[in-house]
Amino acid sequence: MGELQANLFKRRKIGMIVILLLSIISLVVDSLYGVEPIIYFDAQYNMYGVYFLLLYKFIELAILYYILMHRYLQKNDFYVESSDLFAKATKHMKLLFFLIPQGNMVFGFIAFKLSGNVLYFLTFSAIGLVTLYFININKINKCLINTHS
């Protein structure tokens, strides 16, 4: 169990570093080159698209967290490290720490292109950082203690 936690902490740290680096790069690109909003729809619906992406991201993060982490923490069989459920849960938890930065960066880039404003990219970056920070990896040990007590 300690190995899983260490791996998840490492993945969280890498995800946060990637998000921060891409945020810095986006600021540099915006200050040097500037990005014009796309005009596929005469730019009249671009901001609706950005707001939809923000709403969708919050809903998606909640669903991803539940499907890839929370439901395993409620199962007693998860805590037997030799079980198939533990292997599946480990894979899903690692996937969660990949999908959060990746999804937020993609949505941030789309919002950046739709609006032409780097603040929307930084908003998605901040959402990713906050989400990674607030996922409680130590909950794995707490649930383990409660199930075996």
Backbone as ProteinMPNN parsed JSONL, in Angstrom:
{"seq_chain_A": "MGELQANLFKRRKIGMIVILLLSIISLVVDSLYGVEPIIYFDAQYNMYGVYFLLLYKFIELAILYYILMHRYLQKNDFYVESSDLFAKATKHMKLLFFLIPQGNMVFGFIAFKLSGNVLYFLTFSAIGLVTLYFININKINKCLINTHS", "coords_chain_A": {"N_chain_A": [[0.82, -1.184, 0.0], [1.984, 1.21, 0.702], [3.733, 1.582, -1.403], [2.001, 2.115, -3.512], [0.91, 4.55, -2.654], [3.233, 6.16, -2.639], [3.849, 6.129, -5.357], [1.578, 7.421, -6.383], [1.829, 9.95, -5.18], [4.162, 10.777, -6.456], [3.284, 10.856, -9.121], [1.369, 12.871, -8.875], [2.982, 15.054, -8.266], [4.55, 15.233, -10.61], [2.508, 15.77, -12.46], [1.645, 18.281, -11.535], [3.955, 19.798, -11.962], [4.16, 19.659, -14.76], [1.804, 21.014, -15.491], [2.356, 23.571, -14.45], [4.666, 24.257, -15.952], [3.613, 24.299, -18.584], [1.808, 26.364, -18.252], [3.493, 28.541, -17.842], [4.804, 28.55, -20.322], [2.597, 29.144, -21.938], [2.064, 31.757, -21.141], [4.379, 33.037, -22.045], [4.198, 32.58, -24.821], [1.825, 33.953, -25.351], [2.575, 36.571, -24.672], [4.657, 37.086, -26.454], [3.736, 36.428, -29.06], [0.929, 36.49, -29.21], [-2.446, 35.427, -29.533], [-4.978, 34.992, -31.772], [-8.539, 34.837, -31.601], [-10.413, 32.03, -32.847], [-12.4, 31.997, -35.839], [-14.468, 30.397, -36.758], [-17.243, 30.3, -36.424], [-18.064, 32.893, -36.89], [-17.236, 34.065, -34.589], [-19.197, 34.605, -32.716], [-20.225, 32.698, -31.023], [-18.145, 31.796, -29.524], [-17.484, 32.394, -26.792], [-19.569, 31.155, -25.471], [-18.885, 28.551, -25.949], [-16.497, 28.383, -24.469], [-17.486, 28.756, -21.857], [-19.118, 26.533, -21.686], [-17.161, 24.519, -21.806], [-15.862, 24.969, -19.348], [-17.924, 24.377, -17.49], [-18.422, 21.708, -18.222], [-15.941, 20.581, -17.571], [-15.839, 20.704, -14.753], [-17.923, 18.933, -14.089], [-16.982, 16.609, -15.323], [-14.566, 16.119, -13.908], [-15.516, 15.45, -11.358], [-16.905, 13.085, -11.949], [-14.832, 11.497, -13.022], [-13.158, 11.29, -10.743], [-14.82, 9.847, -9.018], [-15.265, 7.429, -10.469], [-12.649, 6.478, -10.965], [-11.283, 6.481, -8.523], [-12.633, 6.936, -5.939], [-14.694, 4.976, -5.651], [-13.272, 2.627, -5.305], [-12.124, 2.954, -2.843], [-14.153, 2.44, -1.12], [-14.564, -0.252, -1.108], [-14.024, -3.293, 0.529], [-12.454, -5.401, -0.398], [-10.48, -4.235, -1.877], [-8.219, -3.725, -0.386], [-6.608, -5.922, -0.177], [-3.622, -6.698, -1.28], [-2.866, -8.576, -3.166], [-5.017, -9.056, -4.718], [-7.139, -9.064, -7.658], [-8.725, -6.85, -7.851], [-7.262, -4.893, -6.509], [-5.111, -4.547, -8.268], [-6.476, -3.563, -10.49], [-7.581, -1.234, -9.378], [-5.258, 0.176, -8.733], [-4.238, 0.658, -11.277], [-6.305, 2.287, -12.29], [-6.196, 4.476, -10.531], [-3.686, 5.512, -11.102], [-4.183, 6.237, -13.717], [-6.029, 8.287, -13.307], [-4.403, 10.335, -12.295], [-3.048, 10.927, -14.552], [-4.978, 11.696, -16.402], [-6.153, 14.032, -15.371], [-4.247, 16.301, -15.53], [-3.77, 16.163, -18.319], [-6.335, 16.388, -19.53], [-7.184, 18.902, -18.591], [-5.265, 20.571, -19.732], [-5.72, 20.222, -22.476], [-8.39, 21.147, -22.697], [-7.944, 23.721, -21.783], [-6.277, 24.713, -23.784], [-8.054, 24.671, -25.952], [-9.967, 26.504, -25.023], [-8.343, 28.738, -24.902], [-7.768, 29.145, -27.616], [-10.377, 29.571, -28.549], [-11.159, 31.92, -27.237], [-8.982, 33.639, -27.375], [-7.686, 34.637, -25.253], [-5.33, 34.34, -22.753], [-5.933, 33.96, -20.12], [-7.998, 32.139, -19.825], [-6.789, 29.717, -20.418], [-5.053, 29.654, -18.256], [-6.937, 29.505, -16.256], [-7.994, 26.912, -16.577], [-5.652, 25.56, -16.066], [-5.266, 26.213, -13.379], [-7.509, 24.969, -12.279], [-6.816, 22.314, -12.738], [-4.464, 22.119, -11.141], [-5.495, 22.632, -8.559], [-7.302, 20.524, -8.31], [-5.573, 18.286, -8.441], [-4.101, 18.801, -6.137], [-6.0, 18.624, -4.063], [-6.927, 16.018, -4.1], [-7.031, 13.409, -1.968], [-4.573, 11.45, -1.207], [-3.663, 10.194, 1.032], [-5.915, 9.127, 2.075], [-6.138, 6.521, 1.362], [-4.604, 5.003, 3.197], [-6.034, 5.696, 5.54], [-8.55, 4.562, 5.08], [-7.756, 1.929, 4.948], [-6.919, 1.416, 7.572], [-9.374, 1.753, 8.9], [-10.89, -0.357, 7.826], [-9.607, -2.653, 8.659], [-9.681, -2.524, 11.374]], "CA_chain_A": [[0.0, 0.0, 0.0], [2.888, 2.351, 0.737], [4.282, 1.766, -2.752], [0.957, 2.774, -4.294], [0.857, 5.946, -2.237], [4.44, 6.843, -3.114], [3.701, 6.282, -6.8], [0.566, 8.444, -6.634], [2.421, 11.247, -4.829], [5.103, 11.11, -7.528], [2.485, 11.236, -10.292], [0.758, 14.169, -8.609], [4.043, 16.053, -8.371], [4.873, 15.371, -12.033], [1.373, 16.455, -13.081], [1.675, 19.701, -11.154], [5.093, 20.425, -12.648], [3.788, 19.788, -16.177], [0.817, 22.089, -15.594], [3.043, 24.85, -14.226], [5.526, 24.545, -17.108], [2.778, 24.676, -19.721], [1.243, 27.684, -17.956], [4.559, 29.523, -18.113], [4.97, 28.589, -21.783], [1.455, 29.852, -22.516], [2.25, 33.192, -20.891], [5.434, 33.502, -22.941], [3.647, 32.597, -26.185], [0.844, 35.038, -25.444], [3.229, 37.885, -24.642], [5.501, 37.28, -27.635], [3.047, 36.277, -30.341], [-0.499, 36.77, -29.157], [-3.272, 34.43, -30.201], [-6.267, 35.517, -32.213], [-9.6, 33.834, -31.476], [-10.825, 31.416, -34.11], [-13.608, 32.629, -36.37], [-15.265, 29.404, -37.486], [-18.667, 30.626, -36.307], [-18.088, 34.354, -36.826], [-16.818, 34.397, -33.223], [-20.306, 34.994, -31.843], [-20.509, 31.639, -30.066], [-16.892, 31.346, -28.911], [-17.51, 32.461, -25.332], [-20.471, 30.089, -25.003], [-18.073, 27.332, -25.979], [-15.569, 28.426, -23.333], [-18.252, 28.531, -20.632], [-19.525, 25.129, -21.712], [-15.987, 23.727, -21.439], [-15.662, 25.107, -17.905], [-18.964, 23.596, -16.823], [-18.165, 20.301, -18.524], [-14.735, 20.143, -16.858], [-16.182, 20.451, -13.358], [-18.719, 17.702, -14.033], [-16.098, 15.509, -15.704], [-13.628, 15.839, -12.825], [-16.244, 14.731, -10.307], [-17.185, 11.723, -12.433], [-13.551, 10.787, -13.091], [-12.711, 10.973, -9.396], [-15.645, 8.767, -8.475], [-15.057, 6.171, -11.202], [-11.273, 6.002, -10.945], [-10.647, 6.389, -7.213], [-13.49, 6.885, -4.756], [-15.448, 3.724, -5.517], [-12.381, 1.576, -4.814], [-11.853, 3.183, -1.43], [-15.296, 1.954, -0.358], [-14.628, -1.71, -1.177], [-13.117, -3.957, 1.463], [-11.552, -6.287, -1.132], [-9.422, -3.437, -2.483], [-7.056, -3.632, 0.484], [-5.786, -7.126, -0.272], [-2.736, -6.282, -2.368], [-2.706, -9.617, -4.176], [-6.279, -9.251, -5.431], [-7.299, -8.46, -8.978], [-9.32, -5.538, -7.639], [-6.181, -3.978, -6.155], [-4.373, -4.241, -9.501], [-7.339, -2.71, -11.311], [-7.683, 0.066, -8.697], [-3.964, 0.835, -8.896], [-4.192, 1.134, -12.669], [-7.248, 3.385, -12.445], [-5.721, 5.646, -9.793], [-2.595, 6.086, -11.898], [-4.824, 6.863, -14.872], [-6.628, 9.534, -12.845], [-3.362, 11.349, -12.175], [-2.638, 11.278, -15.912], [-6.081, 12.335, -17.118], [-6.453, 15.38, -14.869], [-3.446, 17.33, -16.223], [-3.932, 16.07, -19.765], [-7.643, 16.93, -19.901], [-7.227, 20.335, -18.335], [-4.424, 21.267, -20.7], [-6.417, 20.203, -23.767], [-9.523, 22.069, -22.609], [-7.386, 25.056, -21.664], [-5.82, 25.137, -25.109], [-9.248, 24.947, -26.761], [-10.531, 27.767, -24.532], [-7.392, 29.775, -25.312], [-7.994, 29.395, -29.049], [-11.722, 30.115, -28.752], [-11.292, 33.272, -26.701], [-7.817, 34.465, -27.66], [-7.257, 35.184, -23.967], [-4.537, 33.35, -22.023], [-6.509, 33.752, -18.786], [-8.814, 30.925, -19.819], [-5.846, 28.608, -20.294], [-4.584, 29.666, -16.874], [-8.051, 29.041, -15.43], [-8.002, 25.451, -16.644], [-4.443, 25.116, -15.363], [-5.534, 26.331, -11.939], [-8.458, 23.901, -11.932], [-6.033, 21.076, -12.686], [-3.594, 22.158, -9.967], [-6.318, 22.513, -7.349], [-7.821, 19.166, -8.269], [-4.479, 17.391, -8.063], [-3.701, 19.076, -4.758], [-7.021, 18.241, -3.1], [-7.178, 14.576, -4.063], [-6.393, 12.954, -0.74], [-3.92, 10.154, -1.388], [-3.548, 9.584, 2.357], [-7.186, 8.466, 2.38], [-5.936, 5.076, 1.153], [-4.208, 4.447, 4.5], [-7.106, 5.877, 6.512], [-9.561, 3.547, 4.808], [-7.154, 0.647, 5.283], [-6.968, 1.288, 9.039], [-10.766, 1.588, 9.307], [-11.432, -1.639, 7.413], [-8.976, -3.753, 9.376], [-9.784, -2.327, 12.82]], "C_chain_A": [[0.871, 1.257, 0.0], [3.491, 2.643, -0.622], [3.279, 2.476, -3.65], [0.882, 4.252, -3.94], [2.061, 6.732, -2.751], [4.348, 7.107, -4.613], [2.689, 7.383, -7.122], [1.066, 9.838, -6.27], [3.382, 11.713, -5.923], [4.358, 11.563, -8.781], [1.836, 12.604, -10.1], [1.79, 15.277, -8.775], [4.415, 16.298, -9.835], [3.756, 16.114, -12.758], [1.358, 17.938, -12.78], [2.81, 20.441, -11.857], [4.771, 20.647, -14.12], [2.802, 20.936, -16.36], [1.488, 23.453, -15.424], [3.939, 25.232, -15.403], [4.709, 24.983, -18.322], [2.114, 26.037, -19.502], [2.266, 28.78, -18.233], [4.783, 29.662, -19.615], [3.819, 29.354, -22.425], [1.565, 31.357, -22.297], [3.302, 33.782, -21.818], [4.908, 33.603, -24.373], [2.667, 33.75, -26.343], [1.519, 36.407, -25.458], [4.076, 38.143, -25.889], [4.711, 37.305, -28.936], [1.596, 36.727, -30.306], [-1.261, 35.732, -29.961], [-4.606, 35.073, -30.532], [-7.332, 34.442, -32.034], [-9.996, 33.282, -32.838], [-12.152, 32.02, -34.545], [-14.442, 31.644, -37.183], [-16.736, 29.766, -37.512], [-18.865, 32.129, -36.209], [-17.837, 34.859, -35.42], [-17.964, 34.771, -32.297], [-20.625, 33.938, -30.794], [-19.263, 31.163, -29.317], [-16.962, 31.341, -27.387], [-18.497, 31.456, -24.746], [-19.729, 28.759, -24.97], [-17.109, 27.259, -24.807], [-16.313, 28.139, -22.033], [-18.755, 27.093, -20.553], [-18.358, 24.226, -21.306], [-15.705, 23.792, -19.945], [-16.673, 24.269, -17.121], [-18.728, 22.101, -17.001], [-16.975, 19.776, -17.722], [-15.043, 19.852, -15.397], [-16.985, 19.164, -13.193], [-17.831, 16.496, -14.327], [-15.13, 15.137, -14.577], [-14.296, 15.075, -11.691], [-16.509, 13.284, -10.708], [-15.898, 10.911, -12.502], [-13.055, 10.378, -11.709], [-13.512, 9.807, -8.825], [-15.324, 7.433, -9.143], [-13.651, 5.622, -10.996], [-10.637, 5.921, -9.564], [-11.63, 6.113, -6.085], [-14.201, 5.548, -4.592], [-14.571, 2.576, -5.024], [-12.108, 1.727, -3.321], [-12.983, 2.669, -0.545], [-15.372, 0.432, -0.317], [-13.595, -2.321, -0.24], [-12.102, -4.832, 0.748], [-10.363, -5.549, -1.73], [-8.123, -3.527, -1.691], [-6.234, -4.905, 0.56], [-4.91, -6.926, -1.506], [-2.561, -7.334, -3.456], [-3.965, -9.785, -5.027], [-6.255, -8.583, -6.803], [-7.876, -7.048, -8.853], [-8.247, -4.501, -7.285], [-5.394, -3.575, -7.397], [-5.183, -3.301, -10.39], [-7.441, -1.308, -10.705], [-6.384, 0.854, -8.852], [-3.846, 1.431, -10.291], [-5.105, 2.344, -12.861], [-6.792, 4.64, -11.712], [-4.556, 6.311, -10.515], [-3.15, 6.823, -13.112], [-5.449, 8.203, -14.493], [-5.597, 10.648, -12.789], [-2.712, 11.666, -13.52], [-3.728, 12.101, -16.586], [-6.373, 13.759, -16.643], [-5.574, 16.433, -15.553], [-3.679, 17.338, -17.734], [-5.247, 16.71, -20.205], [-7.734, 18.422, -19.696], [-6.383, 21.114, -19.323], [-5.098, 21.31, -22.077], [-7.582, 21.189, -23.749], [-9.026, 23.513, -22.5], [-6.907, 25.586, -23.002], [-7.003, 25.476, -26.008], [-9.868, 26.283, -26.336], [-9.649, 28.951, -24.933], [-7.614, 30.135, -26.781], [-9.371, 29.996, -29.301], [-11.805, 31.582, -28.34], [-10.157, 34.208, -27.126], [-7.221, 35.072, -26.4], [-6.553, 34.089, -23.165], [-5.117, 33.07, -20.634], [-7.379, 32.5, -18.723], [-7.929, 29.679, -19.759], [-5.352, 28.511, -18.855], [-5.687, 29.225, -15.91], [-8.114, 27.521, -15.414], [-6.761, 24.874, -15.966], [-4.657, 25.154, -13.857], [-6.514, 25.261, -11.475], [-7.721, 22.572, -11.811], [-5.138, 21.017, -11.458], [-4.381, 21.949, -8.675], [-6.862, 21.092, -7.212], [-6.737, 18.184, -7.848], [-4.092, 17.574, -6.599], [-4.71, 18.51, -3.756], [-7.413, 16.766, -3.139], [-6.357, 14.0, -2.921], [-5.846, 11.542, -0.921], [-3.784, 9.443, -0.047], [-4.825, 8.871, 2.783], [-7.075, 6.949, 2.196], [-5.562, 4.431, 2.463], [-5.312, 4.571, 5.536], [-8.187, 4.826, 6.326], [-9.032, 2.158, 5.157], [-7.218, 0.412, 6.785], [-8.4, 1.035, 9.499], [-11.333, 0.229, 8.935], [-10.819, -2.792, 8.2], [-9.041, -3.579, 10.891], [-10.974, -3.063, 13.387]], "O_chain_A": [[0.525, 2.254, -0.635], [3.734, 3.799, -0.967], [3.651, 3.333, -4.452], [0.8, 5.106, -4.823], [1.91, 7.85, -3.243], [4.725, 8.18, -5.083], [2.913, 8.185, -8.029], [0.763, 10.805, -6.968], [3.412, 12.893, -6.273], [4.75, 12.536, -9.425], [1.759, 13.401, -11.036], [1.498, 16.32, -9.361], [4.578, 17.446, -10.249], [4.026, 16.99, -13.579], [1.091, 18.757, -13.659], [2.64, 21.579, -12.294], [5.076, 21.706, -14.669], [2.948, 21.741, -17.28], [1.209, 24.382, -16.182], [3.971, 26.394, -15.807], [5.079, 25.936, -19.009], [1.884, 26.778, -20.458], [1.933, 29.823, -18.795], [4.936, 30.774, -20.12], [4.035, 30.13, -23.356], [1.2, 32.143, -23.172], [3.14, 34.894, -22.319], [5.147, 34.599, -25.057], [2.68, 34.446, -27.358], [1.083, 37.306, -26.179], [4.2, 39.285, -26.331], [4.989, 38.119, -29.817], [1.095, 37.287, -31.281], [-0.759, 35.221, -30.962], [-5.274, 35.631, -29.661], [-7.07, 33.265, -32.282], [-9.922, 33.978, -33.851], [-12.93, 32.495, -33.718], [-15.053, 32.02, -38.183], [-17.407, 29.557, -38.523], [-19.762, 32.584, -35.5], [-18.201, 35.991, -35.101], [-17.713, 35.221, -31.179], [-21.237, 34.253, -29.774], [-19.341, 30.206, -28.546], [-16.536, 30.373, -26.757], [-18.285, 30.956, -23.641], [-19.928, 27.946, -24.067], [-16.924, 26.195, -24.216], [-15.834, 27.37, -21.199], [-18.809, 26.508, -19.471], [-18.545, 23.275, -20.547], [-15.347, 22.783, -19.337], [-16.306, 23.543, -16.197], [-18.824, 21.328, -16.048], [-17.005, 18.641, -17.246], [-14.561, 18.859, -14.853], [-16.749, 18.396, -12.26], [-17.925, 15.475, -13.646], [-14.904, 13.953, -14.326], [-13.705, 14.154, -11.127], [-16.354, 12.369, -9.898], [-15.877, 9.753, -12.084], [-12.587, 9.255, -11.52], [-12.949, 8.892, -8.223], [-15.133, 6.424, -8.464], [-13.481, 4.41, -10.864], [-9.555, 5.35, -9.427], [-11.463, 5.141, -5.348], [-14.294, 5.042, -3.473], [-15.072, 1.647, -4.39], [-11.888, 0.739, -2.62], [-12.79, 2.481, 0.656], [-16.172, -0.119, 0.44], [-12.434, -1.911, -0.225], [-10.986, -4.994, 1.241], [-9.349, -6.167, -2.056], [-7.04, -3.417, -2.265], [-5.25, -4.956, 1.299], [-5.394, -6.977, -2.636], [-2.143, -7.003, -4.565], [-3.969, -10.581, -5.965], [-5.467, -7.674, -7.067], [-7.557, -6.164, -9.649], [-8.329, -3.354, -7.724], [-5.049, -2.405, -7.566], [-4.641, -2.36, -10.97], [-7.394, -0.311, -11.426], [-6.413, 2.064, -9.076], [-3.407, 2.569, -10.458], [-4.725, 3.314, -13.517], [-6.977, 5.75, -12.212], [-4.453, 7.537, -10.534], [-2.659, 7.886, -13.489], [-5.403, 9.151, -15.277], [-5.877, 11.778, -13.189], [-1.902, 12.589, -13.608], [-3.439, 13.089, -17.262], [-6.796, 14.6, -17.436], [-6.115, 17.386, -16.115], [-3.774, 18.4, -18.348], [-5.266, 17.492, -21.156], [-8.295, 19.136, -20.527], [-6.759, 22.219, -19.713], [-5.044, 22.332, -22.761], [-7.743, 21.978, -24.68], [-9.631, 24.423, -23.067], [-7.102, 26.758, -23.323], [-6.96, 26.46, -26.746], [-10.248, 27.093, -27.182], [-10.149, 30.028, -25.26], [-7.643, 31.314, -27.134], [-9.519, 30.846, -30.179], [-12.445, 32.387, -29.015], [-10.349, 35.42, -27.224], [-6.344, 35.932, -26.478], [-7.128, 33.027, -22.928], [-4.813, 32.035, -20.04], [-7.481, 31.87, -17.67], [-8.289, 28.695, -19.114], [-5.245, 27.417, -18.301], [-5.402, 28.638, -14.866], [-8.27, 26.914, -14.355], [-6.828, 23.807, -15.357], [-4.269, 24.227, -13.145], [-6.357, 24.707, -10.386], [-7.975, 21.798, -10.889], [-5.059, 19.979, -10.801], [-3.973, 21.177, -7.807], [-6.877, 20.531, -6.117], [-6.969, 17.339, -6.984], [-3.79, 16.602, -5.906], [-4.32, 17.977, -2.717], [-8.168, 16.314, -2.278], [-5.13, 14.098, -2.916], [-6.58, 10.561, -0.799], [-3.79, 8.213, 0.002], [-4.818, 8.1, 3.742], [-7.829, 6.189, 2.804], [-6.137, 3.404, 2.823], [-5.514, 3.655, 6.333], [-8.684, 4.262, 7.301], [-9.792, 1.305, 5.616], [-7.541, -0.693, 7.221], [-8.632, 0.207, 10.379], [-12.179, -0.296, 9.658], [-11.474, -3.818, 8.383], [-8.504, -4.411, 11.623], [-11.217, -3.009, 14.592]]}, "name": "protein", "num_of_chains": 1, "seq": "MGELQANLFKRRKIGMIVILLLSIISLVVDSLYGVEPIIYFDAQYNMYGVYFLLLYKFIELAILYYILMHRYLQKNDFYVESSDLFAKATKHMKLLFFLIPQGNMVFGFIAFKLSGNVLYFLTFSAIGLVTLYFININKINKCLINTHS"}
